[in-house]
Amino acid sequence: MNISKKLLTVMLFALLLNACDTESVLNVDPSISVSIDQAFTDPEVFESYVVGIYDELTDAGYLPRLIPWSDVRGGDALVIPTNNFGRYPIEYSFSETPNSAYGSDDLWFQGYDIIGLANPALAAIDEAPLTDANKALFEAELLAFRAKAYHDLVRVFALPYSAGRDNPGVVLTVEERSPTDPPLGRATVGEVYDQMVVDLERAEQLMPESRTDIFKWTKKSIQGMLARVHLDMGNWSDASAAAQRAMDGVPLMSEEEYFAGFDEPTSEWLMGGGVTADDSNGFLSVHSFWDTRRLGYSSLRLDITFIDDNFSPTDFRGYPLLRQSNGTPIVSTGYVSNKWEHNPNFNQDEMLMRVSEMYLIAAEAEARDPQGDESLAQQFLFDIQSRADVNAVMSGNTGQDLIDEIVLERRKELYAEGHAYFDLQRLQKDLVRTEEGGHYADPLNIPFNDFRRLSPIPQFELDANEVIRDQQNPGYGS
């Protein structure tokens, strides 16, 4: 291990050790063992520090867990009743508590871990002995990390932006913090989103076009994040413009690539988590939760009613992924997707963003914008539909009918990719589960205004942070 990696290991261990103590994870000091001045002395050290944050993002407790979490809570993923290895039954039954939440409690820890690493590094960049090019690159990456973490946190622990800017969001800090700093309370949803826009616009400006490694932040993936944020905010023209910048020059993947699974980059990946056999999440990967044909947890199945009702026989995204040639399930316990194929060597990459999503963001934004171009929305929609179905016909819908068609197509295209719950929230829709869908539980109806739609702030944060103790989400006590 070279000296920079040793330094990174020491710094990350110190951060994690401190966060696990009685201090709030918001008041962490990533420089306990090594000062910031010592840490950021040359580009190699700084780069290793940033690489460590990439590892945090794709750690088993963060995105590989959050992606299935969203589909379970959003109705696209069913949790089998036996042999589910304790993966997501609490989320499936909407019975999270501050002391028991498989996905959201780790998100709080991991998200603020990333923010706590990004903030001091951002503060150090101006004085760091780096070239202007290195400073621009590192600042862009750090800002994108911070925005990504806040985007995930605010969508899990707060009402969606569409429900109002002034609702309680999450704790917002863009400064380096130490254990001696006073604790912080929750900012508003609007304040958190405004900060994300500032960070991402700056990151897009700074990120060089020459960065094309999809396992790291690029201008394209930053534009994709900006499109997601503007879509949440209802900034339709900005959402469409950012999505179209991300789309430009990126081809949609072929049917052959689609059926190869989502374990290696294809032509349309905008961002992925790179994984090697000696640096993987093992069974704690998205692939392991879905794949029934290889060694894995295989805890999740698909809602067959949604598939039956919405995919035509010639749509390659539907039946070939779910059934044998005679129409029976691939496995007796239900219908599965092979989007995520689990590699027995544990070295499958994680797909985090692809260009199909950008087509659908642009389509929805154009359709919703009073000054938008409905013909452009129809074209973007048809680009996705015709890629998947040789018999697709360009939509003649307008107005709300066109919006509804795009929203449905978004669910068809992106199922099992971690968008379901966040779309329900953004659109303020109820979650309705029926026996006909093949669900392994009693029918369930969780209206948008049900307190269980928001995750509780974890107990470890309430215990450590006296300010936020009285700001718990409704329904979970204080």
N, C-alpha and C positions, 0 to 999 in steps of 0.2 A: 504493500500500500504506500503511495507516495505521500509526501508531507502534507499536501493540501487536503487529501482525503482523510488523513489522520486528524487534521484540524477540524474538518467538517464534522467528523464523527464525535469529537469532543464537544463541539458546540451544540450539536443536535441532542446529544445525551444530556448535557447540562440543561438545555431547554425542557426536555421531556421530564427530567427529574424534578425540576422546579415546578412545572405545571401539575405534577401529580401530588405535590405537597398541599398544604392548606390554602395556598394562594389561589385566587381566581386565575383561570387560564388566560384571562385578558391582561393580567399583570405579570408577564413573564419576561425574563431577562436572558436573551440568547447569548449574552457575553459574560456569563458568570466565570467561566474558566479562561476565556480569551477575550480581551477587549476588542471593540470594533476597530480601533486603530491598528491593532495587531493583525486582526483577521483580514482586512481588506488592503493588503499591502501590495498586491500584484494581481494581474488578470487571472492567473491560474487559480489562486486562492478564491478570488471572487467567483470565478466560474464554478468551482467545486461547491461553493456555498449555494449557488443557484441550482445546480444539479441536485443537491439535497432536497430542495423544495419540489422539484419535479417528482422525486421519490415520494415525498409526502402526499402529493396530489393523487398519485396512483396507488398509495398504500391501501391495504385490504380494508382499513377502517374508513376510507373516504370514498372515492368515486366507484370502485368495484362494489361497494356496499350500497351506495346511494342510488345507482342506476336500477337495480332490482327493487329497491325500496319504493321508488316512485311508481313502478309498474304494479307492484302489489297494492299500494294504496290508491292507485288510479284505476284499478279494475282490469288491467290488461294481463295480469299474472295471477294465477291461482296457486295457493300453497297446499300441497298434498297433505292429508291428515296424519299419515304415519311416515316414519323414516324421513322426516324433513330436517333432522339434525338441529332442531331449534332455530332454523333460519326463517325468520319473518312471520311466524304464527301470531305474534303480538301485533304486528303492523296489519296483518290480514284481518284480524278481529277488531281493529281500532281500539286496542286496550292498552296503549302506551301509558306509562306513568313517569314521573320524574326519576324514579329509581329503576325503571325497566323499559328500555327502548333500544332495540338492537341496532338501528341505523342512526337515529337522530342524536343520541348522546355522543357517539363517536364523531359525528359531523361537527358538533359544537367544539369538541376538543381539537380535531384536526383542522377545522376551518380557522380557528383563532391561532392555532399553531402556525399556520402558513402566514397569517396576517402579522403575527408576532415576529416572524423571520423577515418578512418583507419590509416592515417599517424601519428598523434600524439600518438595514442595508440601503434603503432609499435615502435615508438621512446622511449616509456616509459617502454617497457617490460623488458629490461635488468636490470633496477634498481628497478623494482616493487617487493614488498615483496611476491613473488609467488614461488611455488615449480617449479622445472625444468619441471615436467610433465604439469603443468598448463601453464607455459610459452610456451612450445612447442605447445600445443593445441590452445591457443589464437593466437599465431603468425601465425599458419597455417590458421586459420579462417580469420584473418585480411588480409593476403596476398591473399587468394582466393577471398575475397570481392573486393579488389583493382583490381585484374586481371579481374574479372567479369565486373566491372564497365567500365574499359578501353576497354574491348572487345566490349561491347555494344556501347560505345561512338565512337570508331574508325570505327566501321562498319556502323554507321549511318551518320557520318559527314565527312568521308574521303573515297577516292577511295580504293578499296580492295587491299590487299597485292599483289594479282596476277597482278595488274596494275603497280606495281613498289614500291620499298621500300622508294624512296626518295620523294614521293608525300607528301603534307602537311597532317599531321595526326590531332591529338588533343593536347591540352595542357597536358604536362606530368610533374607531380611532385610527388616525393616520400618523400618529406620533409614536416614537419609541417609548415603551413603558417599562417600568421596573416594579419589583414587589413593594416598594415604598410609596408608589403613587396611589392616590385615593382611587377607590373603585368607581367605575362608570355605570350609568344607567342606559336604558334603551333610547336610541335616536328614533326619529320617525321613519316610516317606510320611504317617504319622499326624500329625506336627507340621505339615506343609504343609496337609493337609486341615483340621485344627483352625483354622489361621489363616484359611483361606478362609471357613469358617463364621462366625468372628468378624467378618470384614470385611463379608460379605454381610448378616448380620443387622443390623449397624450401618447399612449403606447402605440397606437396606430401610426402617429406622426413619426415617432422615433424608430420604430422597427424597420430595419433595412429590407429592401426587396430581395436582397441576395440570400436571406435566410429562408431555406426551403425544407428544412428537416421537419417532417410532420410530427416527430416525437418531441418537438419543442415548440414554443410559441413562434408563430410566423405572422406576417401581416395579414394573411388570409384568416387564420384562426382568431386573431384579435378582431378583425372585421366581423367574423361570425359571432363572437361574444357580444359585440356592440349591437348587432342585429337582434340577438336574443333580448338584450336589455331594452332596446327601443320597442320591440314588440310588446313586452310586458307593460311598458309605460303608455302604450297607445300612441307613440310618436310615429305615425304611419309612414310619412315620407322619409324620415330618417331610418326607419327599420328597413324599408325597401331599398334605399340607397346603399346601406351597409351590406345587406344581403347580396345585392347585385355586385358590389365590389368583391365580396368573398367568392361569388360564383364565377366571376370573369376568368375564362381560360381553364377552368377545372371541369373535365368531362365527367358525365354520369357513368357509373360502372355498368358493365355489360351483365347480361343474364348469367353468363359463365362465372364472372367474378362474384355475383350475388350468391350463387349456389356454392361457391368455395368456402362460404362462411365468413365470419367477421373476426377472424383470428390473425390475419395479416393485412397490411395496408393494401387498398385497391386504389384505382385512379381517382376516386372521389373523396377519400379521407382528407379532411382538413386538419385534424389533430388526433393523435393516438398516444397511448401510453406504451412505451417500449418495454418489453419484458424479455428476460433471458432465463435460462434454466436455473442459474445460480442466483437470480434476483427476481423471484416471482412471488406471487401471493399463494401459490399452491392451490389448495381447494377453495380458498376464499377469493375466487374470481367470478366475474359475471358468467363466464363460460361454464364453470362448475355448477352453478345454480340451475342452469337451463339444460345442459346436455345429458340425455339419458343413455346414450349409446357408448359412452366411455366412462372411465372412473371419475366420479364427481359427486357432489351432493344431490344434484338433480331434484331440487325441492319444488320447482315451479312448472306450471302448465299454462296453456292459453285458453281464453274464453272462446269456446267453439261457436257459441251463438253469434258473436261478433264476426267470426270468420265466415260462417255459413251465410249470414245476412248481407255481407258487404263485399266479398271477393267473388269475381266472376270465375267460371271454370278455366278461362284462358289467362287469368292473372297469375304470373309465375310466383308471386309473393305468397300465395295462399296454399292451396292443397298439397302441392308436392313437398312442402316443408312439414306438413302436419300429419299426413296419412300415408298408409301403404297404398299400393295400386288398387286394391279392392275397397278402399274407403275406410278401413278400420284404423284406429290410432296406431302410431308407431309403437307405443307401449300401452299396456292395459290401464295404466293410471291416468291417461288423458292425452291431450294433444300438445305437442311440443314444437318449438321453433329451432331450426338448426342455424340461425343467425350466429349463435355463439357456440362454436365447436370446441369442446375441451380437449386440449392436447395432453396426452398422458405424460409428456415430458414437462408439463407446467410452463411452457414458454410461449403461450399464445399472447399476442399483443391485445391491448384494450382499445376499442374504437370509442373515441370521445366526441367527435364531431365530423359530419360528412356533408357534402354539398347539396344532397337532396333536401335536407332541412332548409337550406338557404332558398331554394326554389319556392318552397312552401311558405316561408316567411315573407318573401317578396310578393308572392301571389296574394296572401291574406292581407298584407299591408296595402297593396294596390286596391284590393276589393273593398276594404274598409275606409280608405281615405276618400273623403268627399271630393277631393281634387285628383283622385287616383285614376289610373287607366285600367278599366275593366278588361279591355281586350288583352292587355299585357298580363293581367292576372289569369285570364283564361289560357294564355299561351304557356305561362310558367306551370300552371296546373296540368296542362296537356303534356308538357315535356316529361313530367313524372308518370302520368297515367300511361302514355304510349310506350315509355320504356319498359313498363311492367306488363302491358296487355296489348297484344297485337290487334285486338278488336276495339281498342279505345277510340272514342269519338270526342272531338273537342267540345267542351261544354258550351251550351248556349244560355246558361243561367246568368242572371244579373242580380244585383242587390243582395238581400239576405240569402236568397237561394244559392248564389255563387259563394258567399262566405261559408255557408253550411257545407257545401260540397268540398271546399278547400279544407275546412277543419276535419271533415271525415277522411279526406285523402291523407291528411297529416297523420292521423291515427293509424291508417292502413300502412303507410310507408314507414313509420317510425316505431311501430309496436316492438316491445321488448328492448327498447333503446333508452329507457329512462325518462320519457317525456309525459307519460300518462297523467300522473298526479298533478304535475305542474300545469298542464293544460286544463285540467278540471278546475284548478284554483283560479288560473288566469281568466277563464271563461265563466267562473262562478256557477258551475254545474254541480248537481247532486251526483253522488256515487250510488248507483243502483246495481245490486247483484241479485241474480235470479238462479233458481235451481237449473233452469234450462241451459244456462251457460256452462254447466259442468262443475260448478263451484263446490268445494268440499266443506261447506258450512251452510248454516241456515241463511235464507235470503236476508240481504242486508241493504238498508237504505240510510246513507249518511248525507243529510242535506248540507249544502254549502255553509249554512250558518251554524252547524253543529260544532260544539267546542272541540270535538275530537279531530276535526280537520286540521288543526294546528298541533304540532308536537310540543310537549312541555319542555321548558328550559330545564336542563339536567339538574338533579339534586346537588351534584358536586359544585356547580356554579352558585346555586342558591346558598349553600353552606358557606362559601368563601366570599361572596359578594353581597354585602349588606344592602347596597343600593338596589340591586336587581331583585332582591328577595321579595319585595312588594310589587314586582312587575311581572310576575308569572302570568302565563297565558290563562284566560278564564277557564274554569272547570277543573283545574289541577291543584287548587289550594294556593297557599303562599309560601 
